Amino acid sequence: MFYFPDYSLDIFSNIFAWESYHSISKSLKFTINMPIFTYFLF
């Protein structure tokens, strides 16, 4: 078991939340832009 101080755990949780927010926003942008791409392709 590794011992982490509280501030490092806060940093790790913040990085994880930031990455998950970016992945969610990327997937939302992809789903929003996908009909536009298909509209221009066809």
VEXFINU-789920 format. One line per field, with one value per residue: residue number from 1; residue in three letters; x negated, y negated, z of N, C-alpha, C, O in turn. Coordinates in Angstrom, 1 decimal. Layout:
seq <- c(NUM / ...)
type <- c(ala / ...)
n.east <- c(X / ...)
n.north <- c(Y / ...)
n.up <- c(Z / ...)
ca.east <- c(X / ...)
ca.north <- c(Y / ...)
ca.up <- c(Z / ...)
c.east <- c(X / ...)
c.north <- c(Y / ...)
c.up <- c(Z / ...)
o.east <- c(X / ...)
o.north <- c(Y / ...)
o.up <- c(Z / ...)
//
This chain:
seq <- c(1 / 2 / 3 / 4 / 5 / 6 / 7 / 8 / 9 / 10 / 11 / 12 / 13 / 14 / 15 / 16 / 17 / 18 / 19 / 20 / 21 / 22 / 23 / 24 / 25 / 26 / 27 / 28 / 29 / 30 / 31 / 32 / 33 / 34 / 35 / 36 / 37 / 38 / 39 / 40 / 41 / 42)
type <- c(met / phe / tyr / phe / pro / asp / tyr / ser / leu / asp / ile / phe / ser / asn / ile / phe / ala / trp / glu / ser / tyr / his / ser / ile / ser / lys / ser / leu / lys / phe / thr / ile / asn / met / pro / ile / phe / thr / tyr / phe / leu / phe)
n.east <- c(-0.8 / -0.6 / -1.3 / 0.4 / 0.3 / 3.0 / 3.2 / 2.0 / 3.8 / 6.0 / 5.1 / 4.8 / 7.5 / 8.6 / 7.3 / 8.3 / 11.0 / 11.0 / 10.0 / 12.0 / 14.1 / 13.2 / 13.3 / 16.0 / 17.0 / 15.7 / 17.0 / 19.6 / 19.4 / 18.6 / 20.9 / 22.7 / 21.5 / 21.5 / 23.9 / 23.7 / 21.3 / 22.0 / 24.1 / 22.8 / 21.1 / 22.8)
n.north <- c(1.2 / -2.2 / -5.3 / -8.3 / -11.8 / -14.1 / -16.2 / -15.3 / -13.3 / -14.9 / -16.3 / -14.2 / -13.3 / -15.6 / -15.8 / -13.4 / -14.0 / -16.2 / -15.0 / -13.1 / -14.9 / -16.2 / -14.0 / -13.5 / -15.8 / -15.8 / -13.5 / -14.4 / -16.6 / -15.2 / -13.6 / -15.6 / -16.8 / -14.8 / -14.3 / -16.6 / -16.2 / -13.8 / -14.9 / -16.7 / -14.9 / -13.2)
n.up <- c(0.0 / -0.9 / 0.5 / 0.1 / 0.5 / 1.3 / -0.5 / -2.9 / -3.6 / -4.1 / -6.3 / -8.1 / -8.3 / -9.4 / -11.9 / -13.0 / -13.1 / -14.8 / -17.2 / -17.7 / -18.1 / -20.4 / -22.2 / -22.2 / -23.3 / -25.8 / -26.9 / -27.0 / -28.7 / -31.0 / -31.5 / -32.0 / -34.2 / -36.1 / -37.7 / -39.3 / -40.7 / -42.2 / -43.7 / -45.3 / -46.6 / -48.1)
ca.east <- c(0.0 / -1.3 / -0.6 / 0.4 / 0.9 / 4.3 / 3.1 / 1.8 / 5.1 / 6.9 / 4.6 / 5.2 / 8.9 / 8.9 / 6.9 / 9.2 / 12.3 / 10.7 / 9.9 / 13.4 / 14.9 / 12.8 / 13.7 / 17.4 / 17.2 / 15.3 / 18.0 / 20.8 / 19.1 / 18.6 / 22.2 / 23.3 / 21.0 / 21.6 / 24.9 / 23.3 / 20.4 / 22.7 / 24.9 / 21.9 / 20.5 / 23.8)
ca.north <- c(0.0 / -3.4 / -6.4 / -9.6 / -12.9 / -14.5 / -17.2 / -14.6 / -12.7 / -15.9 / -16.5 / -13.0 / -13.3 / -16.7 / -15.4 / -12.4 / -14.7 / -17.0 / -14.1 / -12.6 / -16.0 / -16.4 / -12.9 / -13.6 / -17.0 / -15.3 / -12.6 / -15.2 / -17.3 / -14.2 / -13.2 / -16.8 / -17.2 / -13.7 / -14.5 / -17.6 / -15.5 / -12.9 / -15.7 / -17.2 / -13.8 / -12.6)
ca.up <- c(0.0 / -1.0 / 1.3 / -0.5 / 1.2 / 0.8 / -1.7 / -4.1 / -3.9 / -4.7 / -7.6 / -9.0 / -8.6 / -10.3 / -13.2 / -13.5 / -13.4 / -16.0 / -18.3 / -18.0 / -18.7 / -21.8 / -23.0 / -22.4 / -24.2 / -27.1 / -27.4 / -27.3 / -30.0 / -32.1 / -31.8 / -32.6 / -35.6 / -37.0 / -38.8 / -40.3 / -41.6 / -43.1 / -44.6 / -46.4 / -47.4 / -49.1)
c.east <- c(-0.9 / -0.5 / -0.8 / 0.9 / 2.2 / 4.2 / 2.8 / 3.0 / 6.0 / 6.4 / 4.9 / 6.6 / 9.3 / 8.5 / 7.9 / 10.6 / 12.1 / 10.7 / 11.3 / 14.3 / 14.5 / 13.3 / 15.3 / 17.7 / 16.8 / 16.4 / 19.2 / 20.5 / 19.1 / 20.0 / 23.0 / 22.8 / 21.2 / 22.7 / 24.5 / 22.3 / 21.1 / 23.5 / 24.0 / 21.3 / 21.5 / 24.5)
c.north <- c(-1.3 / -4.5 / -7.7 / -10.6 / -13.3 / -15.4 / -16.4 / -13.8 / -13.7 / -16.2 / -15.4 / -13.0 / -14.5 / -16.4 / -14.3 / -13.0 / -15.5 / -16.1 / -13.5 / -13.7 / -16.3 / -15.2 / -13.0 / -14.8 / -16.6 / -14.4 / -13.4 / -16.0 / -16.4 / -13.8 / -14.4 / -17.0 / -16.0 / -13.8 / -15.5 / -17.0 / -14.6 / -13.7 / -16.3 / -16.1 / -13.3 / -13.8)
c.up <- c(0.0 / -0.2 / 0.5 / 0.4 / 0.6 / -0.4 / -3.0 / -4.5 / -4.6 / -6.1 / -8.6 / -9.3 / -9.5 / -11.7 / -13.8 / -13.9 / -14.6 / -17.2 / -18.7 / -18.6 / -20.1 / -22.7 / -23.2 / -23.4 / -25.6 / -27.7 / -27.8 / -28.6 / -31.2 / -32.5 / -32.4 / -34.0 / -36.5 / -38.0 / -39.8 / -41.2 / -42.6 / -44.1 / -45.7 / -47.2 / -48.5 / -49.7)
o.east <- c(-1.8 / 0.7 / -1.9 / 1.9 / 2.5 / 5.0 / 3.3 / 3.3 / 6.7 / 7.2 / 5.4 / 7.0 / 10.2 / 9.2 / 8.2 / 11.1 / 13.0 / 11.2 / 11.6 / 15.1 / 15.4 / 13.7 / 15.7 / 18.6 / 17.5 / 16.7 / 19.9 / 21.4 / 19.5 / 20.3 / 23.9 / 23.6 / 21.0 / 22.4 / 24.8 / 22.3 / 20.7 / 23.7 / 24.4 / 20.9 / 21.1 / 25.4)
o.north <- c(-1.4 / -4.5 / -8.1 / -10.4 / -12.9 / -15.3 / -16.8 / -13.7 / -13.4 / -16.4 / -15.7 / -12.8 / -14.3 / -16.7 / -14.4 / -12.7 / -15.6 / -16.5 / -13.4 / -13.4 / -16.5 / -15.5 / -12.7 / -14.6 / -17.0 / -14.6 / -13.1 / -16.1 / -16.8 / -13.8 / -14.2 / -17.4 / -16.2 / -13.6 / -15.4 / -17.3 / -14.7 / -13.3 / -16.3 / -16.3 / -13.0 / -13.5)
o.up <- c(0.8 / -0.2 / 0.1 / 1.1 / -0.6 / -1.3 / -4.0 / -5.7 / -5.5 / -7.0 / -9.7 / -10.4 / -10.3 / -12.6 / -15.0 / -14.9 / -15.5 / -18.3 / -19.8 / -19.4 / -21.0 / -23.8 / -24.3 / -24.2 / -26.6 / -28.9 / -28.8 / -29.4 / -32.3 / -33.7 / -33.2 / -34.9 / -37.8 / -39.2 / -41.0 / -42.4 / -43.8 / -45.2 / -46.8 / -48.4 / -49.6 / -50.6)
//
